[in-house]
Amino acid sequence: MGIKQEAARLNTRMRQEIPLVHNITNYVTVNDCANALLAIGASPIMADDALEAADITSISSALVINIGTLNQRTVESMILAGKKANELGIPVVLDPVGAGASDLRNKTTGKILEQVRITVLRGNLSEVSYVAGLSVSTKGVDTSDEDNNKDARSVALAVAKKLSCIVAVTGAIDVITDGKRVVKVSNGHPLLSKVTGTGCMTSAITGGYAGTREDAFTAAAAGILSMGIAGEIAFEKAGALGTGSFHMALIDALSNLNEGTIEEMGKIEEE
């Protein structure tokens, strides 16, 4: 069975199991992440206070940490939740939004990576390049034109080996690796970059797939494939109407996504 078939099968399993996914995410996209998880078949919970972060993680199937709207209050919560997840063998997805853009983001990313074992790291090329230790010219939360010249495959492999985790670099062509295996996903549509939160939603639904406790490499591939395919379907349905309609159609597409659609539409290349 190839990776596309495994990812498709995982979609069915996740919808059956409905894993609870704890998200410590940003206030710009928290509602989108919750709706994306519900649409894909998982169950979201958002708890970012340090007094309950570890407790909520302990009853969850996966933890997603997103530093998009970073503040000092939630850094402690992220560390406490991450340590509890590690203690209980719960998968952790890290989305280092804007890493490389500020001293606080850089120090927080370093602190999380030092104290928490990450299962899947998902980010754009600038963010993952920063984690790799490369010089970056981050443009807010987007990949900069300068960083687009870097080789995503090499960067992803370097970080996967450095952190002993799955790395997913998302862009026009997505690259997913565990440091040995490499797959490339070419699903998606440029309009995904014109709606805020699509990267955050991708990390969240990756957490949903990881919550099945299936192979994390397959979970990452399933998350990336799902958002890419949903983007294509949403554009066909509502892209011409504008980004607001596209946004709504994206949630619709995720809610209707199934094993057959992933097998039929998935564009994934295994090296």
VENPE-V184268 format. One record per residue. N is the residue number from 1. RES is the residue in three letters. SS is DSSP state (a for helix, b for strand, c for the rest). BURIAL is + if it has 9 or more other C-alpha atoms within 8 Angstrom, else -. D_CENTER is the distance of its C-alpha to the mean C-alpha in whole Angstrom. Layout:
n=N res=RES ss=SS burial=BURIAL d_center=D_CENTER
n=N res=RES ss=SS burial=BURIAL d_center=D_CENTER
This chain:
n=1 res=MET ss=c burial=- d_center=24
n=2 res=GLY ss=c burial=- d_center=21
n=3 res=ILE ss=a burial=+ d_center=18
n=4 res=LYS ss=a burial=+ d_center=18
n=5 res=GLN ss=a burial=+ d_center=20
n=6 res=GLU ss=a burial=+ d_center=18
n=7 res=ALA ss=a burial=+ d_center=15
n=8 res=ALA ss=a burial=+ d_center=17
n=9 res=ARG ss=a burial=+ d_center=19
n=10 res=LEU ss=a burial=+ d_center=16
n=11 res=ASN ss=a burial=+ d_center=15
n=12 res=THR ss=a burial=+ d_center=19
n=13 res=ARG ss=a burial=+ d_center=19
n=14 res=MET ss=a burial=+ d_center=16
n=15 res=ARG ss=a burial=+ d_center=18
n=16 res=GLN ss=a burial=- d_center=21
n=17 res=GLU ss=a burial=- d_center=20
n=18 res=ILE ss=c burial=+ d_center=18
n=19 res=PRO ss=c burial=+ d_center=16
n=20 res=LEU ss=b burial=+ d_center=16
n=21 res=VAL ss=b burial=+ d_center=12
n=22 res=HIS ss=b burial=+ d_center=13
n=23 res=ASN ss=b burial=+ d_center=11
n=24 res=ILE ss=b burial=+ d_center=13
n=25 res=THR ss=c burial=+ d_center=11
n=26 res=ASN ss=c burial=+ d_center=13
n=27 res=TYR ss=c burial=- d_center=16
n=28 res=VAL ss=c burial=- d_center=16
n=29 res=THR ss=c burial=+ d_center=13
n=30 res=VAL ss=a burial=+ d_center=13
n=31 res=ASN ss=a burial=- d_center=15
n=32 res=ASP ss=a burial=+ d_center=13
n=33 res=CYS ss=a burial=+ d_center=10
n=34 res=ALA ss=a burial=+ d_center=13
n=35 res=ASN ss=a burial=+ d_center=15
n=36 res=ALA ss=a burial=+ d_center=12
n=37 res=LEU ss=a burial=+ d_center=12
n=38 res=LEU ss=a burial=+ d_center=15
n=39 res=ALA ss=a burial=+ d_center=15
n=40 res=ILE ss=a burial=+ d_center=13
n=41 res=GLY ss=c burial=+ d_center=16
n=42 res=ALA ss=c burial=+ d_center=14
n=43 res=SER ss=b burial=+ d_center=16
n=44 res=PRO ss=b burial=+ d_center=14
n=45 res=ILE ss=b burial=+ d_center=16
n=46 res=MET ss=b burial=+ d_center=16
n=47 res=ALA ss=c burial=+ d_center=18
n=48 res=ASP ss=c burial=+ d_center=18
n=49 res=ASP ss=c burial=+ d_center=22
n=50 res=ALA ss=c burial=+ d_center=23
n=51 res=LEU ss=c burial=- d_center=25
n=52 res=GLU ss=c burial=+ d_center=23
n=53 res=ALA ss=a burial=+ d_center=20
n=54 res=ALA ss=a burial=+ d_center=21
n=55 res=ASP ss=a burial=- d_center=23
n=56 res=ILE ss=a burial=+ d_center=20
n=57 res=THR ss=a burial=+ d_center=18
n=58 res=SER ss=a burial=+ d_center=21
n=59 res=ILE ss=c burial=- d_center=21
n=60 res=SER ss=c burial=+ d_center=17
n=61 res=SER ss=c burial=+ d_center=15
n=62 res=ALA ss=b burial=+ d_center=12
n=63 res=LEU ss=b burial=+ d_center=11
n=64 res=VAL ss=b burial=+ d_center=8
n=65 res=ILE ss=b burial=+ d_center=9
n=66 res=ASN ss=b burial=+ d_center=9
n=67 res=ILE ss=c burial=+ d_center=12
n=68 res=GLY ss=c burial=+ d_center=12
n=69 res=THR ss=c burial=- d_center=16
n=70 res=LEU ss=c burial=+ d_center=17
n=71 res=ASN ss=c burial=- d_center=20
n=72 res=GLN ss=a burial=- d_center=22
n=73 res=ARG ss=a burial=- d_center=23
n=74 res=THR ss=a burial=+ d_center=19
n=75 res=VAL ss=a burial=+ d_center=19
n=76 res=GLU ss=a burial=+ d_center=21
n=77 res=SER ss=a burial=+ d_center=19
n=78 res=MET ss=a burial=+ d_center=16
n=79 res=ILE ss=a burial=+ d_center=18
n=80 res=LEU ss=a burial=+ d_center=20
n=81 res=ALA ss=a burial=+ d_center=17
n=82 res=GLY ss=a burial=+ d_center=16
n=83 res=LYS ss=a burial=+ d_center=19
n=84 res=LYS ss=a burial=+ d_center=20
n=85 res=ALA ss=a burial=+ d_center=17
n=86 res=ASN ss=a burial=+ d_center=18
n=87 res=GLU ss=a burial=- d_center=22
n=88 res=LEU ss=a burial=- d_center=21
n=89 res=GLY ss=c burial=- d_center=19
n=90 res=ILE ss=c burial=+ d_center=16
n=91 res=PRO ss=b burial=+ d_center=12
n=92 res=VAL ss=b burial=+ d_center=10
n=93 res=VAL ss=b burial=+ d_center=7
n=94 res=LEU ss=b burial=+ d_center=7
n=95 res=ASP ss=b burial=+ d_center=6
n=96 res=PRO ss=c burial=+ d_center=10
n=97 res=VAL ss=c burial=+ d_center=10
n=98 res=GLY ss=c burial=+ d_center=14
n=99 res=ALA ss=c burial=+ d_center=15
n=100 res=GLY ss=c burial=+ d_center=18
n=101 res=ALA ss=c burial=+ d_center=19
n=102 res=SER ss=c burial=- d_center=21
n=103 res=ASP ss=a burial=- d_center=23
n=104 res=LEU ss=a burial=- d_center=21
n=105 res=ARG ss=a burial=+ d_center=18
n=106 res=ASN ss=a burial=+ d_center=19
n=107 res=LYS ss=a burial=- d_center=21
n=108 res=THR ss=a burial=+ d_center=18
n=109 res=THR ss=a burial=+ d_center=15
n=110 res=GLY ss=a burial=- d_center=18
n=111 res=LYS ss=a burial=- d_center=19
n=112 res=ILE ss=a burial=+ d_center=16
n=113 res=LEU ss=a burial=+ d_center=16
n=114 res=GLU ss=a burial=- d_center=20
n=115 res=GLN ss=a burial=- d_center=20
n=116 res=VAL ss=c burial=+ d_center=17
n=117 res=ARG ss=c burial=+ d_center=16
n=118 res=ILE ss=c burial=+ d_center=12
n=119 res=THR ss=c burial=+ d_center=11
n=120 res=VAL ss=b burial=+ d_center=8
n=121 res=LEU ss=b burial=+ d_center=7
n=122 res=ARG ss=b burial=+ d_center=5
n=123 res=GLY ss=b burial=+ d_center=7
n=124 res=ASN ss=c burial=+ d_center=10
n=125 res=LEU ss=a burial=+ d_center=13
n=126 res=SER ss=a burial=+ d_center=15
n=127 res=GLU ss=a burial=+ d_center=13
n=128 res=VAL ss=a burial=+ d_center=12
n=129 res=SER ss=a burial=+ d_center=16
n=130 res=TYR ss=a burial=+ d_center=17
n=131 res=VAL ss=a burial=+ d_center=15
n=132 res=ALA ss=c burial=+ d_center=18
n=133 res=GLY ss=c burial=- d_center=20
n=134 res=LEU ss=c burial=- d_center=21
n=135 res=SER ss=c burial=- d_center=23
n=136 res=VAL ss=c burial=+ d_center=21
n=137 res=SER ss=c burial=+ d_center=22
n=138 res=THR ss=c burial=+ d_center=19
n=139 res=LYS ss=b burial=+ d_center=19
n=140 res=GLY ss=c burial=- d_center=18
n=141 res=VAL ss=c burial=- d_center=14
n=142 res=ASP ss=b burial=+ d_center=15
n=143 res=THR ss=c burial=+ d_center=15
n=144 res=SER ss=c burial=+ d_center=19
n=145 res=ASP ss=c burial=- d_center=22
n=146 res=GLU ss=c burial=- d_center=23
n=147 res=ASP ss=a burial=+ d_center=20
n=148 res=ASN ss=a burial=+ d_center=19
n=149 res=ASN ss=a burial=- d_center=22
n=150 res=LYS ss=c burial=- d_center=21
n=151 res=ASP ss=c burial=- d_center=20
n=152 res=ALA ss=a burial=+ d_center=16
n=153 res=ARG ss=a burial=- d_center=17
n=154 res=SER ss=a burial=- d_center=19
n=155 res=VAL ss=a burial=+ d_center=17
n=156 res=ALA ss=a burial=+ d_center=14
n=157 res=LEU ss=a burial=+ d_center=17
n=158 res=ALA ss=a burial=+ d_center=18
n=159 res=VAL ss=a burial=+ d_center=16
n=160 res=ALA ss=a burial=+ d_center=15
n=161 res=LYS ss=a burial=+ d_center=19
n=162 res=LYS ss=a burial=- d_center=19
n=163 res=LEU ss=a burial=- d_center=16
n=164 res=SER ss=c burial=+ d_center=17
n=165 res=CYS ss=c burial=+ d_center=13
n=166 res=ILE ss=b burial=+ d_center=11
n=167 res=VAL ss=b burial=+ d_center=10
n=168 res=ALA ss=b burial=+ d_center=8
n=169 res=VAL ss=b burial=+ d_center=9
n=170 res=THR ss=c burial=+ d_center=9
n=171 res=GLY ss=c burial=- d_center=12
n=172 res=ALA ss=c burial=- d_center=15
n=173 res=ILE ss=c burial=+ d_center=15
n=174 res=ASP ss=b burial=+ d_center=12
n=175 res=VAL ss=b burial=+ d_center=12
n=176 res=ILE ss=b burial=+ d_center=11
n=177 res=THR ss=b burial=+ d_center=14
n=178 res=ASP ss=c burial=+ d_center=15
n=179 res=GLY ss=c burial=+ d_center=18
n=180 res=LYS ss=c burial=- d_center=20
n=181 res=ARG ss=c burial=- d_center=18
n=182 res=VAL ss=b burial=+ d_center=17
n=183 res=VAL ss=b burial=+ d_center=16
n=184 res=LYS ss=b burial=+ d_center=15
n=185 res=VAL ss=b burial=+ d_center=14
n=186 res=SER ss=c burial=+ d_center=16
n=187 res=ASN ss=c burial=+ d_center=15
n=188 res=GLY ss=c burial=+ d_center=15
n=189 res=HIS ss=c burial=+ d_center=17
n=190 res=PRO ss=a burial=- d_center=18
n=191 res=LEU ss=a burial=+ d_center=18
n=192 res=LEU ss=a burial=+ d_center=14
n=193 res=SER ss=a burial=- d_center=15
n=194 res=LYS ss=a burial=- d_center=17
n=195 res=VAL ss=c burial=+ d_center=16
n=196 res=THR ss=c burial=- d_center=14
n=197 res=GLY ss=c burial=+ d_center=11
n=198 res=THR ss=a burial=+ d_center=9
n=199 res=GLY ss=a burial=- d_center=7
n=200 res=CYS ss=a burial=+ d_center=6
n=201 res=MET ss=a burial=+ d_center=7
n=202 res=THR ss=a burial=+ d_center=4
n=203 res=SER ss=a burial=+ d_center=2
n=204 res=ALA ss=a burial=+ d_center=6
n=205 res=ILE ss=a burial=+ d_center=7
n=206 res=THR ss=a burial=+ d_center=5
n=207 res=GLY ss=a burial=+ d_center=7
n=208 res=GLY ss=a burial=+ d_center=10
n=209 res=TYR ss=a burial=+ d_center=10
n=210 res=ALA ss=a burial=+ d_center=10
n=211 res=GLY ss=c burial=+ d_center=13
n=212 res=THR ss=c burial=+ d_center=15
n=213 res=ARG ss=c burial=+ d_center=16
n=214 res=GLU ss=c burial=+ d_center=16
n=215 res=ASP ss=c burial=- d_center=15
n=216 res=ALA ss=a burial=+ d_center=12
n=217 res=PHE ss=a burial=+ d_center=12
n=218 res=THR ss=a burial=+ d_center=13
n=219 res=ALA ss=a burial=+ d_center=10
n=220 res=ALA ss=a burial=+ d_center=8
n=221 res=ALA ss=a burial=+ d_center=10
n=222 res=ALA ss=a burial=+ d_center=10
n=223 res=GLY ss=a burial=+ d_center=7
n=224 res=ILE ss=a burial=+ d_center=7
n=225 res=LEU ss=a burial=+ d_center=11
n=226 res=SER ss=a burial=+ d_center=11
n=227 res=MET ss=a burial=+ d_center=10
n=228 res=GLY ss=a burial=+ d_center=12
n=229 res=ILE ss=a burial=+ d_center=15
n=230 res=ALA ss=a burial=+ d_center=15
n=231 res=GLY ss=a burial=+ d_center=15
n=232 res=GLU ss=a burial=+ d_center=18
n=233 res=ILE ss=a burial=+ d_center=20
n=234 res=ALA ss=a burial=+ d_center=19
n=235 res=PHE ss=a burial=+ d_center=21
n=236 res=GLU ss=a burial=- d_center=24
n=237 res=LYS ss=a burial=- d_center=24
n=238 res=ALA ss=a burial=+ d_center=24
n=239 res=GLY ss=a burial=+ d_center=23
n=240 res=ALA ss=a burial=- d_center=27
n=241 res=LEU ss=a burial=- d_center=27
n=242 res=GLY ss=c burial=- d_center=25
n=243 res=THR ss=a burial=+ d_center=21
n=244 res=GLY ss=a burial=- d_center=22
n=245 res=SER ss=a burial=+ d_center=23
n=246 res=PHE ss=a burial=+ d_center=20
n=247 res=HIS ss=a burial=+ d_center=18
n=248 res=MET ss=a burial=- d_center=20
n=249 res=ALA ss=a burial=+ d_center=20
n=250 res=LEU ss=a burial=+ d_center=16
n=251 res=ILE ss=a burial=+ d_center=16
n=252 res=ASP ss=a burial=+ d_center=19
n=253 res=ALA ss=a burial=+ d_center=18
n=254 res=LEU ss=a burial=+ d_center=15
n=255 res=SER ss=a burial=+ d_center=17
n=256 res=ASN ss=a burial=- d_center=20
n=257 res=LEU ss=c burial=+ d_center=17
n=258 res=ASN ss=c burial=+ d_center=19
n=259 res=GLU ss=a burial=+ d_center=20
n=260 res=GLY ss=a burial=- d_center=22
n=261 res=THR ss=a burial=+ d_center=20
n=262 res=ILE ss=a burial=+ d_center=18
n=263 res=GLU ss=a burial=+ d_center=21
n=264 res=GLU ss=a burial=- d_center=22
n=265 res=MET ss=a burial=- d_center=20
n=266 res=GLY ss=c burial=+ d_center=18
n=267 res=LYS ss=c burial=- d_center=18
n=268 res=ILE ss=b burial=+ d_center=17
n=269 res=GLU ss=b burial=- d_center=19
n=270 res=GLU ss=b burial=- d_center=20
n=271 res=GLU ss=c burial=- d_center=22
